[in-house]
Amino acid sequence: EGDRLVAVLDFDACRVGSALEEAALASVHFGLDRSARSMASRSPWPDPAIIEAFWEGYGGVRAGPDAARLTPWLAVGAFATEALRGMREGSFSDDTVAFASGVVAWIVDHADGLGEILARLSPPAEPG
């Protein structure tokens, strides 16, 4: 809608899941630099500024006081599950698996920092 993003659909990884888990996974995917053709030459470190911008636009999906703390871990689980599925189906190359492992390791190493970003962007908790 003009300059406002109203929906993102990823038919390649389409599945039913919780809104928070799906948003966590999407934030990681959007944060990755996909400019390199070769998986081996891609950086597995998502850009925190892009993740932050994603969550600024996706603020309504977070619910509850623990959502900011849990979201990085939901992203780890969702990303790892996606990689394991690709490995099982044989649709991921060894380079893709190595890339996915690097992404998961980066998220784990930066979970507290990502949680702080999300906590800052989260709406205040409802009293009571």
C-alpha positions in Angstrom: 0.0 0.0 0.0 2.0 2.9 -1.3 5.2 3.0 0.9 3.6 0.8 3.6 4.4 -3.0 3.6 1.2 -4.9 4.4 2.3 -8.5 4.0 5.3 -10.7 3.2 4.6 -14.2 1.8 7.4 -16.6 1.4 5.9 -19.5 -0.7 9.3 -21.3 -0.8 9.2 -21.9 3.0 5.4 -21.7 3.5 4.0 -23.6 6.4 1.7 -23.1 9.3 3.2 -21.9 12.6 2.7 -19.5 15.4 2.8 -15.8 14.3 5.8 -15.1 16.6 7.8 -18.1 15.3 7.1 -17.2 11.7 8.0 -13.6 12.3 11.2 -14.6 14.1 12.3 -16.7 11.1 11.3 -14.1 8.6 13.4 -11.4 10.5 16.5 -13.6 10.2 15.8 -14.3 6.5 15.4 -10.6 5.8 18.5 -9.7 7.7 20.8 -12.0 5.6 22.8 -10.6 2.6 21.8 -12.7 -0.4 23.9 -10.8 -2.9 26.6 -13.4 -3.3 25.7 -16.2 -5.7 27.7 -18.9 -3.9 26.5 -20.0 -0.5 30.1 -20.5 0.5 30.8 -16.8 0.0 27.7 -15.5 1.8 28.1 -14.0 5.3 26.0 -16.0 7.8 25.7 -12.9 10.0 22.3 -11.2 9.8 22.4 -7.4 9.8 20.9 -6.3 13.2 19.8 -3.0 11.7 17.6 -4.9 9.1 16.3 -7.2 11.8 15.4 -4.1 13.9 13.7 -2.4 11.0 11.7 -5.6 10.3 10.5 -5.8 13.9 9.6 -2.1 13.9 7.1 -2.9 11.1 6.0 -6.2 12.7 5.5 -4.9 16.2 1.9 -6.1 16.6 2.9 -9.8 16.5 4.7 -9.8 19.8 2.5 -10.6 22.7 3.4 -11.0 26.4 6.3 -9.8 28.5 8.7 -12.7 27.5 8.2 -12.4 23.7 11.3 -10.2 23.3 13.5 -12.6 25.3 12.1 -15.7 23.5 12.1 -14.4 19.9 15.8 -15.0 19.1 15.5 -18.6 20.4 12.3 -19.1 18.3 14.3 -17.9 15.3 17.1 -20.4 16.1 14.6 -23.3 16.3 12.7 -22.2 13.2 15.9 -21.7 11.2 17.5 -25.0 12.4 14.2 -26.9 11.6 14.2 -25.4 8.1 17.8 -26.4 7.6 17.2 -29.9 8.9 14.2 -30.3 6.6 16.4 -29.3 3.6 19.1 -31.8 4.6 16.5 -34.6 5.0 14.9 -33.9 1.7 18.3 -33.5 0.0 17.5 -30.1 -1.3 20.3 -28.3 0.6 23.9 -28.5 -0.6 26.7 -28.9 1.9 27.5 -25.2 1.5 23.9 -24.3 2.4 24.0 -26.5 5.5 27.3 -24.9 6.5 25.7 -21.4 5.9 22.6 -22.3 8.0 24.9 -23.6 10.8 26.7 -20.2 10.8 23.4 -18.3 10.9 22.2 -20.4 13.9 25.5 -19.9 15.7 25.4 -16.1 15.1 21.9 -15.9 16.5 22.8 -17.9 19.6 25.9 -15.7 20.2 23.8 -12.5 19.8 20.5 -13.6 21.4 20.8 -11.2 24.3 21.5 -8.3 22.0 18.6 -9.2 19.7 16.4 -9.5 22.7 17.3 -6.0 23.8 16.4 -4.7 20.4 13.1 -6.4 20.5 12.4 -5.4 24.1 13.0 -1.7 23.1 10.6 -2.1 20.2 7.9 -4.0 22.1 4.8 -2.2 23.3 4.6 -1.8 27.1 3.2 -4.8 28.9 -0.4 -4.6 29.9 -0.9 -4.0 33.6 -2.3 -6.7 35.7 
